[in-house]
Amino acid sequence: MVQASIDTEVDDPVAMPQYIGTHFSAICSLMPRALLLTGVFRDLLTRHFSSRDYIETPELQRLIWQRGEQTNILIEVIHRWVPVLTEKRAAVIIKRNTYANRRLGIGDRLQMPLADMSGDPHYSTFWVGSHTLFCLGGSGAQAELLATEVQREMTGFGPVIQRTLRLHRFSVTEVGAIAELEEATENFVVPVTVGYAYEQNWLIRQQAPTLRSVSLSTLLDC
């Protein structure tokens, strides 16, 4: 479970809001994968905006997320986004970007003596990717405030997310320039890009040990 405090300025430390994150144990066997990482981002953001106690910016504390079209803020992945729903409300739209492979060695093969007594070769490689969280607001100021709120959430809990998901890297890499959104009237957008890297490990299990193909009779004949 991810649990940490948000550094808000309050007089009573006991009243300081806390974020209670997702149980990741059910998906750790499949992590990290592109679609599951997209789901993790959506889950983190919906939980953050589910209560005004978690929201740092006073001007955004009325943007409470709830299921259904009556929500005050839309948090959705880009392939499920309906642009007309964002014309009258703020939104965070989640989009996965390109993945790039970073090889660790020749042929991705691990050079570990006696790593596997059966002779099965082990491999490992890095995948480097990112997600962009498009923060939409009805005004430029609202989009800027929303982007800052999202950036601080991801930066603050980044070390916990990285450790929980066993990523090699997790950080906000860029907060982009503000722009006017073409898909919805009088809306502005600020992109927040989060980058990460993870390691993929595997082995190729052989049907027989390497030396089983050598015939003993052949050796005796020699």
PyMOL commands that set and color helices and strands:
alter all, ss='L'
color gray80, all
select helices_A, chain A and resi 13-15+34-48+52-54+58-60+78-80+83-86+106-108+140-156+158-165+210-213+216-221
alter helices_A, ss='H'
color red, helices_A
select strands_A, chain A and resi 3-5+18-20+73-77+90-96+100-103+122-137+169-175+179-180+188-203
alter strands_A, ss='S'
color yellow, strands_A
deselect
rebuild
show_as cartoon
